[in-house]
């Protein structure tokens, strides 16, 4: 057996910021060297950030990615770090002749091994995910190589992300070819409770590959995706050895004892078990094991509970969306209700209350407690606030056009949206919208009104979970939260009956069923794609099934116009679910 | 040789309207029978409409598609049409065990042969397009069969849409197996000048398959896609035999003389030349040729020129978006400028001027000619109009919040957007937005202002083409246009200098280069994906290149919030081009 100290660089890259990402790779490699690591593993497409969507179809972008990789290799050597091998993800190209249906330039979701100033070997993801949030058949061609490099006597294989999730391919080939360690750079987005699935997967693949597995995942927010980190090391039997934290950057080092190999170098084709052939490239960096040393104890980060996990995801998503898009501050309307109260709290935790601006916009229908509850939150959190009553503006509109019923309600919501957008344009704040997933699903919101803005922190959070998260936050905090307040959310905002307050004595339950009932139905219809018969068989009220299905189907256009927001569930309304707007199909109950 | 009369049903299905599509299939089959056809061919996924996006992931939807197909077969028989074979597209399922990365339920983009009340055989698309507007790896698994049925002595093969576009697969197998005729149901969306590409493709594939080819394409608008019809028949040498019109429904019949076959029925595996095996299923409907008859002369529809083609596409897109979404009328703001003038004209041509409502919303910065030009258009077209000055509403806002510069300009655009949305909510009109592609590309529009609405007819039309289309329409008409007016667009709207009129003496050229220069640069950057170095090498001004690239890249968020509109170019800003919002990558000129 031979020892290796592996450094897992669980980092937060910025999409498109090749120079910045490269800079941070150098810094973290230096840290890893200082900690005595023998290998540093960065995440999937770390140099370019992930996902980059149609940027990969630009020749100049792929050129820049490849150039940056080669510069990084040289720079590591110049800065005295060349002896420490680095595995890092980037975008490369396959050099295939163009053909119909092949992404322009044949890009590869690639990973490279850097050593002594050189790019020693390159590989690319074999299985391309094209479901849920992934569109990779659009962007990449598949890789067909599996590098296995000898490092201090141990054979180390590299397989990118999805290659762990699907049957056959590189992992199956590792099992046939034999290796002492499989490392996997990932950019695997968060979904609630995905960490359990992920650990089980890593354990299973380690057993299939017959070797220890190092799984390094991206962390950070990128548009609608939040990456949770949660990097994992398991041994060859699938036992958990080390685990990094969630929703925070971390350079995790782990000492492993691994089998020594003397397999011949060269190129060897293998049947990948999925109809394709994968060529194993065996090469030797350093044949001899390191001198024995005292291993450091491995750390296994404590995991957050469900609400802590979701809340931390939302905070990180807001922080990164603000920072990576170059905003300094946010603005939102504060109604006194729970949705805007939770959104304000997330924002305060993300960027600090001094950079959060709230506007109280009472109308003729606002209740006394609304203003009072909003003011109480301002007091507790110390955010910046102003009041802008909307009655006179609404009157000015109504002098030009006659509106009644829903049209008049929408007008009020739109006046508020315009005030926020005006202040955003004037002062450069990013507008946060405050709608939740239950509203978004049923279309209970106003186009260009409460849905106007740049980012929607709780758009994938059902209303019942909005209350749960608020209670959780009033009872808990995490080191990464920037708001220092006990019980930051007024109890009254949590306990009072929800109302849009767009007409006298309005209640959400005038238009919608109670949220506990609605959210269960939405979960079955949207997340589980159950048909109306199945929904009724599952115990939902038949009349409600018909009504809610109709609401959800008709709200497709509104949802498309909604700002992006962090994905929390398997089926968010952003990248995950795409219906035609022009659609006559309705589930029926007959 | 044997004769066959084939009916090509170039129709406009509605997505999700299975019963309605089935009803019309019966009616058109009756027409085809009346015309003495021996075979009727409907388009790809005709029964469900195309594209249906995530609907195919619903079990209940796929069930309904299969059930509808079987009902249609029985109903054709009941109505005395059972002897006439019908080929029609629908959605089926492959019956595969679930696995990671496979679309839920393993749906198939299928086509079936109906005869004597039965579904005689089923096949499915083999090549799944996953580029441009297509996401079919997300939705379908691939078919691996090629039915060849003997019809009055002639062997007829069926291959769906994309199977014509890619190398290898069913067409290659037809060439090996031998057939007398290849029929292909399609849903191939319009792009300018695609008709030329399509004819050339059909000719080439006919020669490869060694037989005549019948290409039947969908017509109609579906969200952002417009299908142009343009169904084609070529003989085995690739010569054009018959061609249907563009942008209109048509039951085209054609008489062909085709080779007789006596090949054995059964199942035969073939190497498809793309790494897969395709099973040919040979079956016999009717072994003997029909009695000789006098063939009718074939019709080759005259083709529209570029501007006629684009304009007809926009008209059809608006008509179908309005009708298929259940609207009765549209509303738009009429400024006196060319964009809103052209949009109003398209709307009048699509649904008739009596269902078009325009609102004139002068501000303190509107010039005299603006109102006069708008009123002149109202007079020429007979659309419904009203005036709603915005100054008092703007004042009411400015009493609550202090706005200056761009923020104040945006406010005016938003007040107009809110007036239109208010009237839309009150009266049920669909709001049409009037922005063009040059504005959309550079972000020269106001979020929730001029971009507020339900459909954006000219969002994929560059400004220079807005002028060209306006001139074309003033000089031309087509039978399908509902507006009866000579020169419907006031000349002054076409010739005057463009201005947003949001501040005194504003001109578009204050913020943007002249449109002739801008549009050429946008075409090279957006459509051709050229990098900054290539753009400069192509003769664009370096400073302008940097500026425009920055404008385009930063406008990604605005474009995402824009309403859908008909796709006209290869790279529209709807389904075709997807960049991250959070993105630090900028083309540089160094």
Contacts between the chains, C-beta under 8 A, distances in Angstrom:
chain1	res1	chain2	res2	distance
A	14	B	582	7.6
A	14	B	584	5.3
A	15	B	580	5.0
A	15	B	582	5.8
A	15	B	583	5.1
A	15	B	584	6.6
A	15	B	585	7.2
A	16	B	580	7.4
A	16	B	583	4.5
A	16	B	584	4.1
A	16	B	585	2.8
A	16	B	586	7.7
A	17	B	584	3.8
A	17	B	585	7.4
A	18	B	585	7.4
A	20	B	584	7.1
A	49	B	584	7.9
A	51	B	580	6.9
A	52	B	580	6.3
A	52	B	583	7.7
A	52	B	585	7.6
A	53	B	578	4.7
A	53	B	579	5.6
A	53	B	580	5.4
A	54	B	577	5.7
A	54	B	578	5.1
A	54	B	579	5.4
A	55	B	579	6.3
A	55	B	580	7.3
A	55	B	583	7.1
A	55	B	585	5.8
A	57	B	529	6.1
A	58	B	529	5.4
A	58	B	531	6.5
A	58	B	587	7.9
A	59	B	529	7.3
A	59	B	531	6.1
A	60	B	531	3.1
A	60	B	532	7.1
A	60	B	533	7.2
A	60	B	534	7.9
A	60	B	587	6.0
A	61	B	585	6.2
A	63	B	531	7.9
A	64	B	585	7.8
A	99	B	166	7.6
A	99	B	167	6.8
A	100	B	165	5.3
A	100	B	166	5.1
A	100	B	167	7.4
A	101	B	127	7.0
A	101	B	129	5.9
A	101	B	130	6.8
A	101	B	131	5.8
A	101	B	162	7.8
A	101	B	165	7.5
A	101	B	166	5.6
A	103	B	131	6.8
A	104	B	529	7.0
A	127	B	101	6.9
A	129	B	101	6.0
A	130	B	101	6.9
A	130	B	130	6.9
A	130	B	135	7.9
A	130	B	137	4.2
A	130	B	138	5.5
A	131	B	101	5.8
A	131	B	103	6.9
A	131	B	138	6.1
A	135	B	130	8.0
A	135	B	135	6.9
A	135	B	138	7.3
A	135	B	578	7.9
A	137	B	130	4.1
A	137	B	137	4.3
A	138	B	130	5.5
A	138	B	131	6.1
A	138	B	135	7.4
A	162	B	101	7.7
A	165	B	100	5.4
A	165	B	101	7.5
A	166	B	99	7.7
A	166	B	100	5.1
A	166	B	101	5.6
A	167	B	99	6.8
A	167	B	100	7.4
A	221	B	582	7.8
A	222	B	580	6.8
A	222	B	582	5.7
A	223	B	580	5.5
A	223	B	581	5.2
A	223	B	582	5.3
A	275	B	275	7.4
A	320	B	582	7.4
A	321	B	582	6.4
A	324	B	582	4.4
A	324	B	584	7.3
A	325	B	581	7.0
A	325	B	582	5.6
A	388	B	400	4.6
A	388	B	401	6.0
A	389	B	400	7.1
A	390	B	400	7.7
A	392	B	396	5.2
A	392	B	399	6.7
A	392	B	400	7.3
A	393	B	393	7.1
A	393	B	396	4.4
A	393	B	397	5.6
A	393	B	400	6.5
A	395	B	396	7.3
A	396	B	392	5.2
A	396	B	393	4.4
A	396	B	395	7.3
A	396	B	396	3.7
A	397	B	393	5.6
A	397	B	418	7.0
A	397	B	419	7.3
A	397	B	422	6.9
A	399	B	392	6.7
A	400	B	388	4.6
A	400	B	389	7.1
A	400	B	390	7.7
A	400	B	392	7.3
A	400	B	393	6.6
A	400	B	419	6.7
A	401	B	388	6.0
A	401	B	419	5.9
A	401	B	422	5.4
A	401	B	423	6.0
A	401	B	426	7.5
A	402	B	426	7.3
A	403	B	422	5.1
A	403	B	425	7.3
A	403	B	426	5.3
A	404	B	426	7.0
A	406	B	425	6.0
A	407	B	422	5.6
A	407	B	425	3.6
A	407	B	426	4.1
A	410	B	421	7.1
A	410	B	422	7.1
A	410	B	425	5.3
A	411	B	418	7.0
A	411	B	422	5.5
A	414	B	418	5.0
A	414	B	421	6.7
A	414	B	422	7.8
A	415	B	418	7.6
A	417	B	448	6.6
A	418	B	397	6.9
A	418	B	411	7.0
A	418	B	414	5.0
A	418	B	415	7.6
A	418	B	418	6.8
A	418	B	448	7.1
A	419	B	397	7.3
A	419	B	400	6.7
A	419	B	401	5.9
A	421	B	410	7.1
A	421	B	414	6.7
A	421	B	447	6.9
A	421	B	448	6.1
A	422	B	397	6.8
A	422	B	401	5.4
A	422	B	403	5.1
A	422	B	407	5.6
A	422	B	410	7.2
A	422	B	411	5.5
A	422	B	414	7.8
A	423	B	401	6.0
A	425	B	403	7.3
A	425	B	406	6.0
A	425	B	407	3.7
A	425	B	410	5.3
A	426	B	401	7.5
A	426	B	402	7.3
A	426	B	403	5.3
A	426	B	404	7.0
A	426	B	407	4.1
A	447	B	421	6.9
A	447	B	452	7.7
A	448	B	417	6.6
A	448	B	418	7.1
A	448	B	421	6.1
A	448	B	448	4.5
A	448	B	452	5.3
A	452	B	447	7.7
A	452	B	448	5.3
A	454	B	557	6.8
A	529	B	57	6.1
A	529	B	58	5.4
A	529	B	59	7.3
A	529	B	104	7.0
A	531	B	58	6.5
A	531	B	59	6.1
A	531	B	60	3.1
A	531	B	63	7.9
A	532	B	60	7.1
A	533	B	60	7.2
A	534	B	60	7.8
A	557	B	454	6.8
A	560	B	564	7.8
A	561	B	561	6.1
A	561	B	563	7.6
A	563	B	561	7.6
A	564	B	560	7.8
A	564	B	581	6.6
A	577	B	54	5.7
A	578	B	53	4.7
A	578	B	54	5.1
A	578	B	135	7.9
A	579	B	53	5.6
A	579	B	54	5.4
A	579	B	55	6.3
A	580	B	15	5.0
A	580	B	16	7.3
A	580	B	49	8.0
A	580	B	51	6.9
A	580	B	52	6.3
A	580	B	53	5.4
A	580	B	55	7.3
A	580	B	222	6.8
A	580	B	223	5.6
A	581	B	223	5.2
A	581	B	325	7.0
A	581	B	564	6.6
A	582	B	14	7.6
A	582	B	15	5.8
A	582	B	221	7.8
A	582	B	222	5.7
A	582	B	223	5.3
A	582	B	320	7.4
A	582	B	321	6.4
A	582	B	324	4.5
A	582	B	325	5.5
A	583	B	15	5.1
A	583	B	16	4.4
A	583	B	52	7.7
A	583	B	55	7.1
A	584	B	14	5.3
A	584	B	15	6.6
A	584	B	16	4.1
A	584	B	17	3.8
A	584	B	20	7.1
A	584	B	49	8.0
A	584	B	324	7.3
A	585	B	15	7.2
A	585	B	16	2.8
A	585	B	17	7.5
A	585	B	18	7.4
A	585	B	52	7.6
A	585	B	55	5.8
A	585	B	61	6.2
A	585	B	64	7.8
A	586	B	16	7.6
A	587	B	58	7.9
A	587	B	60	6.0
